[in-house]
């Protein structure tokens, strides 16, 4: 009996354990942290042995194969020892791909991948496809593959998940954009991170599709030095493309094979230039799947998109108080995301930013801050890089050590017609549990403010 060891007992690890057991493997789960009660119950109910708070080497190094959580870096001591033994190490997605008949649309990118994943899933579901959702979002795909009832999966994949894919092949791959992020996992070399993202195209053939934003410099340069076998569908907000989608005036224009159609920007559920690229990519993903499946009917995308609701903490409207709009963009944990958020603003901005700086280069948003931001609220324990960079911009910089204080300052300084934008450009771990906690606190204090005024 094959012995499978699962490292990490979160959603992906628990799902992988369930799938491995269902396929007749001897399964052991080990997590260096404490396992949540939810996953302990799942593992116990299935009779799967597990440990928490430690890695017992004698129980791990005898594995025939290891499935590791994407959050565990290769430099972790237990991973080094497994590699020294030559033990195969894969991820949950690789394991699940062995046991599914479903075709996959796999989506990655430094920014926008959750929104685009949800858009693609929404379009396919609205159009009547038997489709599941997984990867870095929703339920474990490994758990879903046990019954394997879906014909298609839409998967959001991080670079960490891509790093442990080997035989997996995306029928339709999307590489939305590449900007510096998570470089601590890639020897602080941007080219290593780029290579990780391009793993989305590995194993693809000329019967598959790769979708990407050609305006993104790293993606465009990456294409030039790689042999991509898949059919390319390009997205551009600046120039016409031979196959794909591009922005022309107030319309997104599409050309896929011999199919030509357009969408009016005013008919779309999300605004901002970055969301035009996200929507274009999602529509192209569906069109690519139609091409593979020989579906010739034309979809009414404006109608299919009409009731789409984005995930929280992504330019999410949190309320209006005394004519001042409050927008929660807590997921904007890097400068590139803030660029898109500020670019989408049409009213004077009170910008709440700060947290754990990841070596940010603020120069790419300098012009937007000059022209759109009236006040900066610096929220965090130590925002020296942020404060130092913007101190000579002629903007008032107000310091806040809690979300409650930040909202109070925004209220005191806001005027009818302003927008208060939480778009931090930084990680959240100095004051909050995660970006979701930061966004939820933002919304909570905005609601509290509404009750007071």
N, C-alpha and C positions, 0 to 999 in steps of 0.2 A: 504494500500500500504506500502510495507516494506521500511523503511528509511535507506539508506546507506550513511554514511559519509566517504569521502576519505580524508585522511591526507597526504598531499604532492602531488604536481601537476607537477611532472616530467613525464617522459615517462610512467612509470608503473602506476602512479596515474591517469593520463589522460586516459590511456587505460582502467583502472578499472572503471572509471567513465562512459566511453562510453559503456562498457559491461553492467554495472548495469542499466543504462538507457534503453538499448536495451531489457533488461529482465523485464522491467516494474517497476523498483524501483524508489522511490523518492530519488534523488541524490543531495548531497551537498559536495563541495570540499573546503578544508581549508588548506592553506599553510602559515606557520609562516614566510617564506621568500617571496620575490617577485617572481611572476610567469612569466616565459618567454613569450614573445609575441606569440611565436608559439603555446603554450598550452592554452593561453588565447583565442586565435582565435578559436581553436578547441572546447573549452568548450562553448564559446559564440555562435558559429554556431549551436551547439546542444541544446542550451537553458538550459544549466546546470549552476545552481547558484554556485558561488565561491567567496571566499575572499582571500586576500593575506596580508602578513605582520602582521597577528594576528590570534589568535584562539578564536573565540567567543563561550564561553562555552555553552550558551543557545542553540546555533545551532548545537553543537557537542554532548553534553551529552544526548540529546534525541534520539540518533541513536539506531536503532535496531541492527545494526552491523557496525563495523568500519573496513575499509581497510586502513592499514597504509603503508607508504613508508618504505622500509627496512633500510633507513638511520636514522630513528627516533628511539632513544634508549628507552628501557622500563622505564628508570628513568626520561624521559620527564614528566613535570607536568601534561599535558593533558592526557597522557597514564595512569599515576597513578590514576587520577580521574575516567577514564573510567573503570579501573580494580576494583576500589572501588564499582562502580555501577554494576559490573558483566557484562558489555557490551562485547560481543564477539569481539575479535580483530584478524583479519586475514591479509594475504598478497595478493598481486595481483595474485600470482601463485595459491594459494588455491581457490580464486574466479574463475579463469579461468578453473581450473580443474573440476569444477562442470558442466561446459557447453560444454565440448569437448568429442568427441568420439575417439580422436586420442590416440594412444599409445605414451608413452614418454620414451626418454632416457635422464636421468637427471644426470648432471655432476658437481661435486664439488671437492674441494681440495685447499690447501693453495697456490699451485703454479701449473701452467700449464693448468688450466681449460679452459681458453679462447682458447688456441691453440688446445686442445683436442676437445673442442666443435666444433670449425671450421673444424677440421679434420673429425670428425664424420659426421657432416652435409654435408661436401663435398663428402665423400664416398657414403653416402646414395643418395644424389642428382645425382651423377655421375652414380650410379647403377640403377637409374630410379625410386626411391621411391618418393612418393608424400609427401614431408617433409617440415616442417617449422622450423624456428629458433627463439629462444626467451629466456626469463629469464633475465640474467644480460648482454645481448648482443642483438643488433638488435632491432626490433620493439617489442612493448608490446605484450605479448602473449594474454592478455585479449582482446585487440583490434582485434587480428587475430581470436580469438574464436567467435567473433560476427557472422561471416559468417561460420566459422568452416569447411573450405574446405580441410584441410590437414588430412592425415591418420596417420602421425607421427609428433612429435615435438622433437627436440633436444634442451635441456634447460641447460644453464649455471646457476648454483645456488650458491650464496654466503652463508656464514653461517648466515648472517642477514636474507636472504630470507628463509632459512631453518627453522629459529626460529619461523616463523609464518605459518608453514605448519602443518596440523593436519590430515585431511582425504586424502590428496594427496598421491598417490602411483606411484612410478617409476616402469615401466615395466622392464627397465634396468637402474640400478644405477651405477655410478662410483664415488669412493672416491679415488682420485689419490694419495694423500699424506696429512699428517697433520704436520705442523710445527708451532711454536708459532707466532701468528699474531692477531691483533685486541683484545688483551687481556684486553684493557680498557673497552670493552663491556661485558666482562665475569668475572668481579670481580677479574681480574688479576690471574685467576686460569686456567691453561692449560687444566685441566680435563673438565672444563665447555665448553671450545672451542671444545675439542675432542667430547664431547657429542653432541654438535650442529652439527658437521660435520656428525656424524653417523645417524642423522635424515634422511639422504638420503635413509636409508634402512628401515625406519619405514613403516609399513603396507604391506611390501613385503611378498609374499607367496613363496611356493616351485615351483611355475610356473614362477617366476621372476629371475632376475640375478643381482648380485652385483660384480663389478669389482674393484680391488684395488691393489696397489703396496705393496707386502708383504715385500719388503726391508725396507719400512718405519716403524720405530719402533712403532710409536704411532698407526698406522693402525693395525699392527700385534698384539699389546697388546690389542687394542680395540676389535678385533675379539675374543680374548680369553675370555673376560668377558661379551660378549653379545651373546644372542641367535639370530643368523641370520638365517631366514627361507629361504632366497633366495639361488639359486645356486651360488657358488663362482667361479669366474674366476680370477686367480691371475697373476700379472705381476712381473717378477723378472729380474734384470740385473746381478744377482749374482749366482742364483741356478736354477736348473730345477724345474718345478712345475707340479703337477699332471694334472691340468686343467687350461688353460690360455696361457700365452706367456712368453718366457724367451730368454735371449741373450746367444748365443753360438758361439764364434768366431766372424765371420763377418756376422752372420745371426740371425734374429729373428725367433724363432720357435714357432708354434702355435699348440695347441691341445684343441679342443672344441667338446665335445661329442666324436664322432668317426672320426671327421674331423682332418686331420693333414696336415700342409703346412708350408712353410717358406718364408721369404723375405730377400733378400740381403741388407745389410746396404747401399751399394753403389747405390742401386736403389731408395733410399728414398729421398724425397724432403727437409728434414730438417736433420741437423747434430747435434751432441752433445748427450751425454748419456741421458740427461733428455728428449730429443725429441724422443729417442728410446722408452722410457716408454710412452710418449704421443701417439705416433703412434701405439704402441702395444695395448694401452687401446682403442683407436678409432676403430681399426680393431676388437678387441674383442667385442666392443659394437655392431658393425654390425653383427658379427657372432651370438651373443646372440639373437639379434632380428630375425635373420634367424631361429634360433632354435625355438623361440616362434611361428613364422609364418609358420613353416614346409617347409621352402625353402631349397631345397637340392642342388641346383646348386652352384658350386664353383666360387667365384669372383676372377678376376685378380687384386689384390690389387695394385701391382706395377704400372699397367696401370691406375687404378682409381686415384692413388695419383700423377701421373706424373705432372699435371698442378696445383697442390695445391699451393696457396700463403698465407702465414701466415698474421695475423693481424699486424699492425704497432707497432713499439717500442718493439719488441721481437726479439733480435738478428738480427735486420734489417740492411742490408748493406746500408750505407749512401754514399759511394763513396771511391775512392782511390786518394790520392794526393802525388806525388813524391814517389810512391811505398809504402806508408803508408795507410793501410786500416782503415776506420772509421766505427764502428758498434754501432748502436743505440739500447740499451737495457734498455730504460728509465723505462719500466714497472717493472724492477727488484727493487722493493721497500722494499725488505727484504733480509737478509743475505743468506737465502737458495737459492733464485733466483740467487744471485751473484755466489754462489758456482757452480751452473750449467753452468753459462756463462763462468766463468774462466776455468772450467773443459773442455769446448768445444774449448778453444783457443789452437792453436798449434804454434803460433809465439809470440815473446816478446810483452808484453802488457803495454801500457800506460793507466792506469786505472783512469777514471773520476768517483769519488764517492762523496757522502755526501748529506746533506740536513737536514731534520728533523729526527733526530735519535729516534727510537721507543724502546730504551732500547736494542739495538743490542748486540748480543754475537758474536764477530768477530772471536772467536777461531776456529769455524768450517771452516773458509776460510784461516786460518793462513798459512797452508802448501802451498796452491795454490798461495797465494800472494808471499811467499818466492821463489817459483820455477818459476812462470810465469810472475810476474809483475816487470817491471824495474823502473817505475816512477808512483807515485800517484799524481793525480791532485785533490785536496780537494776543492770541489765546494759547497759553502753554506755560510750562515751568521755566523754560529757557529758550527764547526765540531770538537769540543774539544774531544769527545769520540773517533772518528775515528782517529784523528791525534795522540792522546795519545797512543792508542793501537799499532799503526804501526810505532811509532817514532824510535824504536830500531831495526827495520827490515833491516836496511842498505839500505833503498830505499829513493830516493829523494822525498820529499813531497812538492808540489808546491800549493800555495793558490790562488784560483780564486773566485771572487765575482760576476761573470756573465758568461753566456755561451760563449759569445764572447771572454772573457779573457781566458776561459778554452781551447777553440779551438786554440787560438793563442799560448798558452803555449804548447799544444800538438804538434802543427806544429814546434815550435822552438826546441823541444826535440825529435821529432820523426826521425827515420832513416829508410831507405829502408828496408822493411821486417817486420816492426813493425805493431802492431794493436792498434788503439785508441779505447778503449771500454768504452762507457758510460753505467755503470751498478751500479747505485747509492747506493743500499742497504738502502736507506732512502726515506721518503716521500718528496714531491716536494714543499710544501707550503711556504717555506721560501723565495724563489726567483721566483717561477712559479705558474701559476694558478692550474696546475695539472700535472700528469706525461706526458700527451699528449703534453702539452705546452712545457715542458722540452725537449721532444724528437723532436718536430718540430723545436725548436730553434737550437738544435744540428744539425739537417739536413740542416737548413737554413745557418748556419755559415760554415758548411763543403762545401756547394755549393758555398758560397761566396769566400771561400779560393781557391777553384778550379779555379775560374775566375781570381784570383790575381796572381797565380803562372804560 
